[in-house]
Amino acid sequence: MADTILTETALALRRDWDLALPGTLSEEAILQLLAERIVTILERGAETFYQLMYRLDISEKKLNAILGEDNVPAKIARLVYDRQLEKIKSRHENRMRREDLDPELQW
């Protein structure tokens, strides 16, 4: 299950962030690629960056706490990765709940 979630998370990030994923997936490799992409987005301007963070539902409070620290792109990459991971896990849990329902009660 963990491999499935990692793969789905990587594929979603590849799609949404236009990442060129390596053949062997690892959380570290994905975070590194994501951090590099975040640097590119930050260079385009704050407005584009904040719009993207809002769309992803990344907490402004968490972002502001990170912005004054070292290695900001890596920490933002971690926030984005964790948020995507939450979404994937939630989808899996909801899918399992739907499958557990009595078929006669489903729409």
C-alpha positions as CSV (number, residue, x, y, z in Angstrom):
1,M,0.0,0.0,0.0
2,A,2.8,2.4,0.8
3,D,4.4,1.8,-2.6
4,T,1.1,2.5,-4.3
5,I,0.6,5.8,-2.3
6,L,4.2,6.9,-3.2
7,T,3.6,6.1,-6.8
8,E,0.3,7.9,-7.0
9,T,1.8,10.9,-5.1
10,A,4.7,11.0,-7.5
11,L,2.5,10.8,-10.6
12,A,0.2,13.6,-9.3
13,L,3.2,15.8,-8.6
14,R,4.6,15.0,-12.0
15,R,1.4,16.0,-13.6
16,D,0.8,19.2,-11.5
17,W,4.4,20.4,-11.3
18,D,5.7,19.1,-14.6
19,L,8.4,17.0,-12.9
20,A,10.7,14.7,-14.8
21,L,10.7,11.8,-12.4
22,P,13.6,9.3,-12.2
23,G,13.1,5.6,-13.0
24,T,13.4,4.6,-9.3
25,L,11.1,6.6,-7.2
26,S,12.0,7.8,-3.7
27,E,10.7,10.4,-1.5
28,E,14.1,12.2,-1.4
29,A,14.4,12.3,-5.2
30,I,10.8,13.7,-5.5
31,L,11.5,16.3,-2.9
32,Q,14.7,17.4,-4.6
33,L,13.0,17.8,-8.0
34,L,10.1,19.6,-6.4
35,A,12.4,22.0,-4.6
36,E,14.2,22.8,-7.9
37,R,10.8,23.5,-9.5
38,I,9.8,25.7,-6.6
39,V,12.9,27.8,-7.1
40,T,11.8,28.3,-10.8
41,I,8.3,29.4,-9.7
42,L,9.7,31.7,-7.0
43,E,11.9,33.4,-9.6
44,R,8.7,34.2,-11.7
45,G,7.3,36.2,-8.9
46,A,5.5,36.0,-5.6
47,E,2.0,36.4,-7.1
48,T,2.3,33.2,-9.2
49,F,3.7,31.3,-6.2
50,Y,1.0,32.4,-3.8
51,Q,-1.7,31.6,-6.2
52,L,-0.3,28.1,-6.6
53,M,0.0,27.6,-2.8
54,Y,-3.6,28.8,-2.4
55,R,-4.8,26.4,-5.0
56,L,-3.0,23.5,-3.3
57,D,-4.5,24.6,0.1
58,I,-1.1,25.1,1.7
59,S,-1.5,27.1,4.9
60,E,-0.3,30.7,4.7
61,K,0.7,30.4,8.3
62,K,3.0,27.5,7.6
63,L,4.4,29.3,4.6
64,N,5.1,32.5,6.5
65,A,6.9,30.5,9.2
66,I,9.2,28.9,6.6
67,L,10.0,32.0,4.6
68,G,12.5,33.4,7.1
69,E,14.4,30.2,7.5
70,D,17.3,28.5,5.6
71,N,16.7,26.2,2.7
72,V,13.2,27.6,1.9
73,P,12.6,25.7,-1.4
74,A,13.2,22.3,0.3
75,K,10.9,23.2,3.1
76,I,8.2,24.3,0.8
77,A,8.7,21.2,-1.3
78,R,8.1,19.2,1.9
79,L,4.8,21.1,2.5
80,V,3.6,20.5,-1.0
81,Y,4.6,16.8,-0.9
82,D,2.9,16.3,2.4
83,R,-0.3,18.0,1.2
84,Q,-0.4,15.8,-1.9
85,L,0.2,12.7,0.2
86,E,-2.7,13.7,2.4
87,K,-5.0,14.0,-0.6
88,I,-3.9,10.6,-2.0
89,K,-4.4,8.9,1.4
90,S,-7.8,10.5,1.8
91,R,-8.9,9.2,-1.6
92,H,-7.8,5.7,-0.6
93,E,-9.7,5.8,2.7
94,N,-12.8,7.2,1.1
95,R,-12.6,4.6,-1.7
96,M,-12.4,1.8,0.9
97,R,-15.3,3.2,2.9
98,R,-17.5,3.3,-0.3
99,E,-16.5,-0.4,-1.0
100,D,-17.6,-1.4,2.5
101,L,-21.1,0.0,2.1
102,D,-24.0,-2.2,1.4
103,P,-24.4,-2.2,-2.4
104,E,-28.1,-1.6,-2.0
105,L,-27.4,1.7,-0.2
106,Q,-25.1,3.0,-2.9
107,W,-26.3,5.3,-5.6
